[in-house]
Amino acid sequence: MKLLRQSPPDPQQLALQLDFFSSDFSAQPSVDQPAPTPSNLSTLLKKPAAPDMPPALANGMRRMQCGEHFLDYFLRRSKRKSIGFLIDEDGLRITAPRWVSVAEIEHAIREKQRWIFAKLNERRERSARRLQPQMRWCDGGMLPYLGREITLRLDAAQAAGIRYDESANELVVSLPADAAEQQLKDRVQGWLQLEARRVFAERLAIYTEKLGVAFSSFALSSATTQWGSCTADGKIRLNWRLVHFSLPLIDYVIAHELAHLREMNHGPEFWATVQSIFPDFQDAKKALRDRAAETLPVF
Protein backbone atom coordinates (compact mmCIF):
# COMPACT_ATOMS: atom_id res chain seq x y z
CA MET A 1 0.00 0.00 0.00
CA LYS A 2 1.36 3.39 -0.84
CA LEU A 3 0.51 7.04 -0.53
CA LEU A 4 -0.20 8.68 -3.85
CA ARG A 5 -0.10 12.44 -4.35
CA GLN A 6 -1.63 14.15 -7.35
CA SER A 7 0.19 17.08 -8.92
CA PRO A 8 -0.29 19.82 -7.85
CA PRO A 9 -0.74 18.47 -4.29
CA ASP A 10 -4.32 18.51 -3.05
CA PRO A 11 -5.07 17.22 0.46
CA GLN A 12 -8.47 16.04 -0.73
CA GLN A 13 -6.87 13.78 -3.32
CA LEU A 14 -4.55 11.85 -1.05
CA ALA A 15 -5.19 8.18 -1.75
CA LEU A 16 -4.02 5.09 0.08
CA GLN A 17 -3.92 2.00 -2.06
CA LEU A 18 -3.75 -1.66 -1.17
CA ASP A 19 -1.08 -3.17 -3.39
CA PHE A 20 -2.48 -5.68 -5.84
CA PHE A 21 0.19 -8.24 -5.11
CA SER A 22 1.86 -6.55 -2.24
CA SER A 23 5.16 -8.32 -1.67
CA ASP A 24 4.15 -11.18 -4.02
CA PHE A 25 5.31 -9.92 -7.36
CA SER A 26 7.69 -7.13 -6.57
CA ALA A 27 11.20 -7.87 -5.37
CA GLN A 28 11.56 -8.27 -1.65
CA PRO A 29 12.86 -5.09 -0.01
CA SER A 30 16.54 -4.97 0.67
CA VAL A 31 17.47 -5.83 4.26
CA ASP A 32 20.64 -4.21 5.49
CA GLN A 33 23.08 -5.88 7.84
CA PRO A 34 25.85 -3.74 9.33
CA ALA A 35 29.20 -4.76 7.94
CA PRO A 36 31.49 -6.46 10.47
CA THR A 37 34.21 -4.29 11.92
CA PRO A 38 37.87 -5.36 12.14
CA SER A 39 37.45 -5.83 15.91
CA ASN A 40 35.09 -8.78 15.51
CA LEU A 41 36.80 -10.61 12.66
CA SER A 42 38.20 -13.22 15.03
CA THR A 43 34.70 -14.30 16.03
CA LEU A 44 33.65 -15.24 12.50
CA LEU A 45 33.17 -18.94 11.82
CA LYS A 46 34.70 -20.33 8.68
CA LYS A 47 33.44 -23.63 7.35
CA PRO A 48 35.00 -25.12 4.23
CA ALA A 49 32.65 -26.04 1.41
CA ALA A 50 32.24 -29.67 0.44
CA PRO A 51 34.86 -30.78 -2.10
CA ASP A 52 32.22 -31.39 -4.78
CA MET A 53 30.45 -28.08 -4.08
CA PRO A 54 32.87 -25.30 -5.04
CA PRO A 55 32.16 -21.99 -3.25
CA ALA A 56 32.73 -19.84 -6.36
CA LEU A 57 30.48 -20.42 -9.35
CA ALA A 58 30.15 -18.62 -12.67
CA ASN A 59 28.85 -15.08 -13.24
CA GLY A 60 29.27 -13.83 -9.68
CA MET A 61 27.40 -16.76 -8.16
CA ARG A 62 28.72 -18.40 -5.01
CA ARG A 63 27.71 -21.47 -3.01
CA MET A 64 27.86 -22.01 0.74
CA GLN A 65 26.62 -24.56 3.25
CA CYS A 66 23.91 -23.65 5.77
CA GLY A 67 23.38 -26.59 8.06
CA GLU A 68 22.24 -29.49 5.88
CA HIS A 69 21.55 -27.28 2.87
CA PHE A 70 23.67 -25.67 0.19
CA LEU A 71 22.72 -22.12 -0.71
CA ASP A 72 23.58 -20.35 -3.96
CA TYR A 73 23.76 -16.57 -3.94
CA PHE A 74 24.86 -13.77 -6.23
CA LEU A 75 27.50 -11.47 -4.77
CA ARG A 76 28.01 -7.91 -5.93
CA ARG A 77 30.54 -5.49 -4.50
CA SER A 78 29.73 -1.80 -4.04
CA LYS A 79 30.68 1.32 -2.09
CA ARG A 80 27.89 0.81 0.41
CA LYS A 81 28.75 0.58 4.10
CA SER A 82 26.55 -2.39 5.00
CA ILE A 83 25.67 -5.85 3.70
CA GLY A 84 22.38 -5.82 1.79
CA PHE A 85 20.08 -8.82 1.28
CA LEU A 86 17.58 -9.05 -1.58
CA ILE A 87 15.32 -11.95 -2.61
CA ASP A 88 14.06 -11.75 -6.18
CA GLU A 89 13.08 -14.10 -9.00
CA ASP A 90 16.73 -15.11 -9.43
CA GLY A 91 17.22 -16.07 -5.79
CA LEU A 92 19.39 -14.46 -3.11
CA ARG A 93 21.42 -11.38 -4.03
CA ILE A 94 24.01 -9.93 -1.68
CA THR A 95 25.53 -6.48 -2.01
CA ALA A 96 28.54 -5.87 0.22
CA PRO A 97 31.38 -3.37 0.69
CA ARG A 98 34.57 -4.25 -1.16
CA TRP A 99 36.57 -4.57 2.06
CA VAL A 100 34.28 -7.18 3.65
CA SER A 101 35.55 -10.74 3.23
CA VAL A 102 33.46 -13.62 1.89
CA ALA A 103 33.73 -15.31 5.31
CA GLU A 104 32.16 -12.25 6.94
CA ILE A 105 29.42 -12.15 4.32
CA GLU A 106 28.58 -15.80 4.81
CA HIS A 107 28.54 -15.32 8.57
CA ALA A 108 25.92 -12.61 8.05
CA ILE A 109 23.96 -14.92 5.74
CA ARG A 110 23.89 -17.66 8.40
CA GLU A 111 22.55 -15.17 10.93
CA LYS A 112 19.64 -14.42 8.57
CA GLN A 113 19.19 -17.90 7.15
CA ARG A 114 15.70 -18.41 8.60
CA TRP A 115 14.45 -15.26 6.84
CA ILE A 116 16.31 -16.18 3.65
CA PHE A 117 14.99 -19.74 3.41
CA ALA A 118 11.44 -18.61 4.24
CA LYS A 119 11.48 -16.03 1.43
CA LEU A 120 13.09 -18.44 -1.05
CA ASN A 121 10.42 -21.00 -0.22
CA GLU A 122 7.70 -18.40 -0.87
CA ARG A 123 9.25 -17.75 -4.27
CA ARG A 124 9.33 -21.45 -5.11
CA GLU A 125 5.68 -21.83 -4.17
CA ARG A 126 4.72 -18.90 -6.39
CA SER A 127 6.71 -20.37 -9.26
CA ALA A 128 4.94 -23.71 -8.80
CA ARG A 129 1.57 -21.97 -8.94
CA ARG A 130 2.57 -20.28 -12.18
CA LEU A 131 3.23 -23.70 -13.71
CA GLN A 132 -0.26 -24.92 -12.92
CA PRO A 133 -2.45 -25.54 -15.99
CA GLN A 134 -4.14 -22.40 -17.25
CA MET A 135 -7.91 -22.17 -17.28
CA ARG A 136 -9.64 -23.71 -20.30
CA TRP A 137 -12.16 -21.38 -21.93
CA CYS A 138 -14.64 -23.99 -23.16
CA ASP A 139 -17.56 -26.10 -22.02
CA GLY A 140 -16.42 -27.82 -18.82
CA GLY A 141 -13.80 -25.21 -17.96
CA MET A 142 -13.44 -24.27 -14.29
CA LEU A 143 -13.83 -20.64 -13.19
CA PRO A 144 -12.82 -19.30 -9.73
CA TYR A 145 -15.76 -17.43 -8.20
CA LEU A 146 -16.04 -16.31 -4.56
CA GLY A 147 -13.36 -18.77 -3.50
CA ARG A 148 -14.74 -21.86 -5.19
CA GLU A 149 -14.53 -23.41 -8.64
CA ILE A 150 -17.65 -23.28 -10.81
CA THR A 151 -18.08 -25.08 -14.13
CA LEU A 152 -18.66 -23.28 -17.42
CA ARG A 153 -21.45 -24.70 -19.57
CA LEU A 154 -22.28 -23.62 -23.12
CA ASP A 155 -25.94 -23.95 -24.12
CA ALA A 156 -27.05 -22.25 -27.32
CA ALA A 157 -30.69 -23.06 -26.56
CA GLN A 158 -30.71 -21.10 -23.29
CA ALA A 159 -32.87 -17.97 -23.46
CA ALA A 160 -30.86 -15.94 -20.96
CA GLY A 161 -27.46 -14.67 -22.05
CA ILE A 162 -25.77 -16.03 -18.94
CA ARG A 163 -27.14 -17.72 -15.81
CA TYR A 164 -25.58 -19.04 -12.62
CA ASP A 165 -27.07 -22.32 -11.45
CA GLU A 166 -26.05 -22.39 -7.80
CA SER A 167 -27.46 -25.86 -7.13
CA ALA A 168 -25.35 -27.37 -9.93
CA ASN A 169 -22.46 -24.95 -9.33
CA GLU A 170 -22.49 -24.07 -13.04
CA LEU A 171 -22.34 -20.86 -15.04
CA VAL A 172 -24.45 -21.48 -18.14
CA VAL A 173 -23.65 -19.24 -21.11
CA SER A 174 -25.93 -18.95 -24.14
CA LEU A 175 -23.34 -19.74 -26.79
CA PRO A 176 -22.81 -22.59 -29.25
CA ALA A 177 -20.23 -25.23 -28.34
CA ASP A 178 -17.85 -23.94 -31.03
CA ALA A 179 -18.06 -20.29 -29.92
CA ALA A 180 -14.86 -18.27 -30.14
CA GLU A 181 -12.83 -18.20 -26.93
CA GLN A 182 -12.85 -14.39 -26.75
CA GLN A 183 -16.64 -14.32 -27.08
CA LEU A 184 -16.91 -16.59 -24.05
CA LYS A 185 -14.38 -14.52 -22.13
CA ASP A 186 -16.32 -11.32 -22.79
CA ARG A 187 -19.59 -12.84 -21.57
CA VAL A 188 -18.00 -14.23 -18.42
CA GLN A 189 -16.07 -11.05 -17.63
CA GLY A 190 -19.24 -8.97 -17.95
CA TRP A 191 -21.06 -11.31 -15.56
CA LEU A 192 -18.19 -11.30 -13.05
CA GLN A 193 -18.08 -7.51 -13.00
CA LEU A 194 -21.83 -7.33 -12.34
CA GLU A 195 -21.39 -9.85 -9.54
CA ALA A 196 -18.44 -7.88 -8.16
CA ARG A 197 -20.52 -4.70 -8.00
CA ARG A 198 -23.37 -6.53 -6.25
CA VAL A 199 -21.21 -8.39 -3.73
CA PHE A 200 -18.94 -5.44 -2.94
CA ALA A 201 -21.92 -3.13 -2.36
CA GLU A 202 -23.42 -5.63 0.09
CA ARG A 203 -20.15 -6.03 2.00
CA LEU A 204 -19.50 -2.28 2.05
CA ALA A 205 -22.89 -1.74 3.68
CA ILE A 206 -22.02 -4.26 6.41
CA TYR A 207 -18.63 -2.78 7.26
CA THR A 208 -19.59 0.88 7.05
CA GLU A 209 -22.25 0.15 9.66
CA LYS A 210 -19.74 -1.72 11.84
CA LEU A 211 -17.25 1.14 11.66
CA GLY A 212 -19.75 3.98 11.72
CA VAL A 213 -18.35 5.75 8.66
CA ALA A 214 -19.70 6.78 5.28
CA PHE A 215 -17.94 6.82 1.91
CA SER A 216 -18.78 9.33 -0.81
CA SER A 217 -18.65 6.97 -3.79
CA PHE A 218 -17.76 3.43 -4.81
CA ALA A 219 -16.48 2.20 -8.18
CA LEU A 220 -14.91 -0.91 -9.64
CA SER A 221 -11.27 -0.84 -10.62
CA SER A 222 -9.33 -2.79 -13.24
CA ALA A 223 -5.96 -1.76 -11.82
CA THR A 224 -3.05 -4.08 -12.39
CA THR A 225 -1.22 -3.09 -9.18
CA GLN A 226 -3.81 -2.54 -6.43
CA TRP A 227 -6.69 -4.43 -4.86
CA GLY A 228 -8.31 -1.27 -3.60
CA SER A 229 -7.89 2.41 -2.77
CA CYS A 230 -9.47 5.12 -0.64
CA THR A 231 -9.09 8.87 -1.01
CA ALA A 232 -9.31 11.45 1.76
CA ASP A 233 -12.69 12.60 0.44
CA GLY A 234 -14.17 9.10 0.75
CA LYS A 235 -13.93 7.66 -2.75
CA ILE A 236 -13.58 3.87 -2.61
CA ARG A 237 -12.32 1.79 -5.53
CA LEU A 238 -12.20 -2.02 -5.42
CA ASN A 239 -10.62 -4.28 -8.02
CA TRP A 240 -13.31 -6.41 -9.66
CA ARG A 241 -10.90 -9.38 -9.77
CA LEU A 242 -11.46 -9.76 -6.02
CA VAL A 243 -14.69 -11.54 -6.98
CA HIS A 244 -12.55 -14.60 -7.72
CA PHE A 245 -11.70 -14.86 -4.01
CA SER A 246 -13.63 -15.94 -0.92
CA LEU A 247 -15.65 -13.46 1.14
CA PRO A 248 -13.07 -13.18 3.97
CA LEU A 249 -10.47 -11.86 1.52
CA ILE A 250 -12.98 -9.44 -0.02
CA ASP A 251 -14.04 -8.33 3.45
CA TYR A 252 -10.43 -7.71 4.46
CA VAL A 253 -9.84 -5.35 1.53
CA ILE A 254 -13.11 -3.54 2.22
CA ALA A 255 -12.35 -3.22 5.94
CA HIS A 256 -8.86 -2.02 5.07
CA GLU A 257 -10.09 0.73 2.76
CA LEU A 258 -12.89 1.86 5.05
CA ALA A 259 -10.45 2.08 7.96
CA HIS A 260 -8.66 4.79 5.99
CA LEU A 261 -11.72 6.98 6.49
CA ARG A 262 -10.57 7.07 10.12
CA GLU A 263 -6.80 6.85 9.66
CA MET A 264 -5.14 7.90 6.39
CA ASN A 265 -1.95 6.07 7.27
CA HIS A 266 -0.69 2.62 8.25
CA GLY A 267 0.20 3.29 11.84
CA PRO A 268 -0.83 1.25 14.91
CA GLU A 269 -4.16 3.09 15.20
CA PHE A 270 -5.01 2.21 11.60
CA TRP A 271 -4.43 -1.53 12.14
CA ALA A 272 -6.34 -1.38 15.41
CA THR A 273 -9.25 0.12 13.46
CA VAL A 274 -9.08 -2.69 10.89
CA GLN A 275 -9.02 -5.28 13.67
CA SER A 276 -12.01 -3.70 15.41
CA ILE A 277 -14.27 -4.63 12.47
CA PHE A 278 -12.33 -7.56 11.02
CA PRO A 279 -10.52 -9.46 13.83
CA ASP A 280 -8.95 -12.08 11.53
CA PHE A 281 -7.32 -9.53 9.26
CA GLN A 282 -3.83 -11.00 9.68
CA ASP A 283 -4.86 -14.36 8.24
CA ALA A 284 -6.74 -12.73 5.37
CA LYS A 285 -3.85 -10.37 4.69
CA LYS A 286 -1.42 -13.29 4.37
CA ALA A 287 -3.84 -15.33 2.23
CA LEU A 288 -4.32 -12.39 -0.13
CA ARG A 289 -0.58 -11.82 -0.33
CA ASP A 290 -0.10 -15.47 -1.31
CA ARG A 291 -2.49 -15.23 -4.26
CA ALA A 292 -0.55 -15.28 -7.53
CA ALA A 293 -1.63 -13.25 -10.56
CA GLU A 294 -0.77 -16.14 -12.81
CA THR A 295 -3.44 -18.32 -11.19
CA LEU A 296 -6.27 -15.93 -12.12
CA PRO A 297 -8.10 -16.34 -15.44
CA VAL A 298 -6.68 -14.35 -18.35
CA PHE A 299 -9.35 -12.33 -20.14
C-alpha positions in Angstrom: 0.0 0.0 0.0 1.4 3.4 -0.8 0.5 7.0 -0.5 -0.2 8.7 -3.9 -0.1 12.4 -4.4 -1.6 14.2 -7.3 0.2 17.1 -8.9 -0.3 19.8 -7.9 -0.7 18.5 -4.3 -4.3 18.5 -3.1 -5.1 17.2 0.5 -8.5 16.0 -0.7 -6.9 13.8 -3.3 -4.6 11.8 -1.1 -5.2 8.2 -1.7 -4.0 5.1 0.1 -3.9 2.0 -2.1 -3.8 -1.7 -1.2 -1.1 -3.2 -3.4 -2.5 -5.7 -5.8 0.2 -8.2 -5.1 1.9 -6.6 -2.2 5.2 -8.3 -1.7 4.2 -11.2 -4.0 5.3 -9.9 -7.4 7.7 -7.1 -6.6 11.2 -7.9 -5.4 11.6 -8.3 -1.6 12.9 -5.1 0.0 16.5 -5.0 0.7 17.5 -5.8 4.3 20.6 -4.2 5.5 23.1 -5.9 7.8 25.9 -3.7 9.3 29.2 -4.8 7.9 31.5 -6.5 10.5 34.2 -4.3 11.9 37.9 -5.4 12.1 37.4 -5.8 15.9 35.1 -8.8 15.5 36.8 -10.6 12.7 38.2 -13.2 15.0 34.7 -14.3 16.0 33.6 -15.2 12.5 33.2 -18.9 11.8 34.7 -20.3 8.7 33.4 -23.6 7.4 35.0 -25.1 4.2 32.7 -26.0 1.4 32.2 -29.7 0.4 34.9 -30.8 -2.1 32.2 -31.4 -4.8 30.4 -28.1 -4.1 32.9 -25.3 -5.0 32.2 -22.0 -3.3 32.7 -19.8 -6.4 30.5 -20.4 -9.4 30.2 -18.6 -12.7 28.9 -15.1 -13.2 29.3 -13.8 -9.7 27.4 -16.8 -8.2 28.7 -18.4 -5.0 27.7 -21.5 -3.0 27.9 -22.0 0.7 26.6 -24.6 3.2 23.9 -23.7 5.8 23.4 -26.6 8.1 22.2 -29.5 5.9 21.5 -27.3 2.9 23.7 -25.7 0.2 22.7 -22.1 -0.7 23.6 -20.3 -4.0 23.8 -16.6 -3.9 24.9 -13.8 -6.2 27.5 -11.5 -4.8 28.0 -7.9 -5.9 30.5 -5.5 -4.5 29.7 -1.8 -4.0 30.7 1.3 -2.1 27.9 0.8 0.4 28.7 0.6 4.1 26.6 -2.4 5.0 25.7 -5.8 3.7 22.4 -5.8 1.8 20.1 -8.8 1.3 17.6 -9.1 -1.6 15.3 -11.9 -2.6 14.1 -11.8 -6.2 13.1 -14.1 -9.0 16.7 -15.1 -9.4 17.2 -16.1 -5.8 19.4 -14.5 -3.1 21.4 -11.4 -4.0 24.0 -9.9 -1.7 25.5 -6.5 -2.0 28.5 -5.9 0.2 31.4 -3.4 0.7 34.6 -4.3 -1.2 36.6 -4.6 2.1 34.3 -7.2 3.6 35.5 -10.7 3.2 33.5 -13.6 1.9 33.7 -15.3 5.3 32.2 -12.3 6.9 29.4 -12.1 4.3 28.6 -15.8 4.8 28.5 -15.3 8.6 25.9 -12.6 8.1 24.0 -14.9 5.7 23.9 -17.7 8.4 22.6 -15.2 10.9 19.6 -14.4 8.6 19.2 -17.9 7.1 15.7 -18.4 8.6 14.4 -15.3 6.8 16.3 -16.2 3.6 15.0 -19.7 3.4 11.4 -18.6 4.2 11.5 -16.0 1.4 13.1 -18.4 -1.0 10.4 -21.0 -0.2 7.7 -18.4 -0.9 9.3 -17.7 -4.3 9.3 -21.4 -5.1 5.7 -21.8 -4.2 4.7 -18.9 -6.4 6.7 -20.4 -9.3 4.9 -23.7 -8.8 1.6 -22.0 -8.9 2.6 -20.3 -12.2 3.2 -23.7 -13.7 -0.3 -24.9 -12.9 -2.4 -25.5 -16.0 -4.1 -22.4 -17.2 -7.9 -22.2 -17.3 -9.6 -23.7 -20.3 -12.2 -21.4 -21.9 -14.6 -24.0 -23.2 -17.6 -26.1 -22.0 -16.4 -27.8 -18.8 -13.8 -25.2 -18.0 -13.4 -24.3 -14.3 -13.8 -20.6 -13.2 -12.8 -19.3 -9.7 -15.8 -17.4 -8.2 -16.0 -16.3 -4.6 -13.4 -18.8 -3.5 -14.7 -21.9 -5.2 -14.5 -23.4 -8.6 -17.7 -23.3 -10.8 -18.1 -25.1 -14.1 -18.7 -23.3 -17.4 -21.5 -24.7 -19.6 -22.3 -23.6 -23.1 -25.9 -23.9 -24.1 -27.0 -22.2 -27.3 -30.7 -23.1 -26.6 -30.7 -21.1 -23.3 -32.9 -18.0 -23.5 -30.9 -15.9 -21.0 -27.5 -14.7 -22.0 -25.8 -16.0 -18.9 -27.1 -17.7 -15.8 -25.6 -19.0 -12.6 -27.1 -22.3 -11.5 -26.1 -22.4 -7.8 -27.5 -25.9 -7.1 -25.3 -27.4 -9.9 -22.5 -24.9 -9.3 -22.5 -24.1 -13.0 -22.3 -20.9 -15.0 -24.5 -21.5 -18.1 -23.6 -19.2 -21.1 -25.9 -19.0 -24.1 -23.3 -19.7 -26.8 -22.8 -22.6 -29.2 -20.2 -25.2 -28.3 -17.9 -23.9 -31.0 -18.1 -20.3 -29.9 -14.9 -18.3 -30.1 -12.8 -18.2 -26.9 -12.8 -14.4 -26.8 -16.6 -14.3 -27.1 -16.9 -16.6 -24.1 -14.4 -14.5 -22.1 -16.3 -11.3 -22.8 -19.6 -12.8 -21.6 -18.0 -14.2 -18.4 -16.1 -11.1 -17.6 -19.2 -9.0 -17.9 -21.1 -11.3 -15.6 -18.2 -11.3 -13.0 -18.1 -7.5 -13.0 -21.8 -7.3 -12.3 -21.4 -9.8 -9.5 -18.4 -7.9 -8.2 -20.5 -4.7 -8.0 -23.4 -6.5 -6.2 -21.2 -8.4 -3.7 -18.9 -5.4 -2.9 -21.9 -3.1 -2.4 -23.4 -5.6 0.1 -20.1 -6.0 2.0 -19.5 -2.3 2.0 -22.9 -1.7 3.7 -22.0 -4.3 6.4 -18.6 -2.8 7.3 -19.6 0.9 7.0 -22.2 0.1 9.7 -19.7 -1.7 11.8 -17.2 1.1 11.7 -19.8 4.0 11.7 -18.4 5.7 8.7 -19.7 6.8 5.3 -17.9 6.8 1.9 -18.8 9.3 -0.8 -18.6 7.0 -3.8 -17.8 3.4 -4.8 -16.5 2.2 -8.2 -14.9 -0.9 -9.6 -11.3 -0.8 -10.6 -9.3 -2.8 -13.2 -6.0 -1.8 -11.8 -3.0 -4.1 -12.4 -1.2 -3.1 -9.2 -3.8 -2.5 -6.4 -6.7 -4.4 -4.9 -8.3 -1.3 -3.6 -7.9 2.4 -2.8 -9.5 5.1 -0.6 -9.1 8.9 -1.0 -9.3 11.4 1.8 -12.7 12.6 0.4 -14.2 9.1 0.8 -13.9 7.7 -2.8 -13.6 3.9 -2.6 -12.3 1.8 -5.5 -12.2 -2.0 -5.4 -10.6 -4.3 -8.0 -13.3 -6.4 -9.7 -10.9 -9.4 -9.8 -11.5 -9.8 -6.0 -14.7 -11.5 -7.0 -12.6 -14.6 -7.7 -11.7 -14.9 -4.0 -13.6 -15.9 -0.9 -15.7 -13.5 1.1 -13.1 -13.2 4.0 -10.5 -11.9 1.5 -13.0 -9.4 0.0 -14.0 -8.3 3.4 -10.4 -7.7 4.5 -9.8 -5.4 1.5 -13.1 -3.5 2.2 -12.4 -3.2 5.9 -8.9 -2.0 5.1 -10.1 0.7 2.8 -12.9 1.9 5.1 -10.4 2.1 8.0 -8.7 4.8 6.0 -11.7 7.0 6.5 -10.6 7.1 10.1 -6.8 6.9 9.7 -5.1 7.9 6.4 -1.9 6.1 7.3 -0.7 2.6 8.2 0.2 3.3 11.8 -0.8 1.3 14.9 -4.2 3.1 15.2 -5.0 2.2 11.6 -4.4 -1.5 12.1 -6.3 -1.4 15.4 -9.2 0.1 13.5 -9.1 -2.7 10.9 -9.0 -5.3 13.7 -12.0 -3.7 15.4 -14.3 -4.6 12.5 -12.3 -7.6 11.0 -10.5 -9.5 13.8 -8.9 -12.1 11.5 -7.3 -9.5 9.3 -3.8 -11.0 9.7 -4.9 -14.4 8.2 -6.7 -12.7 5.4 -3.8 -10.4 4.7 -1.4 -13.3 4.4 -3.8 -15.3 2.2 -4.3 -12.4 -0.1 -0.6 -11.8 -0.3 -0.1 -15.5 -1.3 -2.5 -15.2 -4.3 -0.5 -15.3 -7.5 -1.6 -13.2 -10.6 -0.8 -16.1 -12.8 -3.4 -18.3 -11.2 -6.3 -15.9 -12.1 -8.1 -16.3 -15.4 -6.7 -14.4 -18.3 -9.4 -12.3 -20.1 
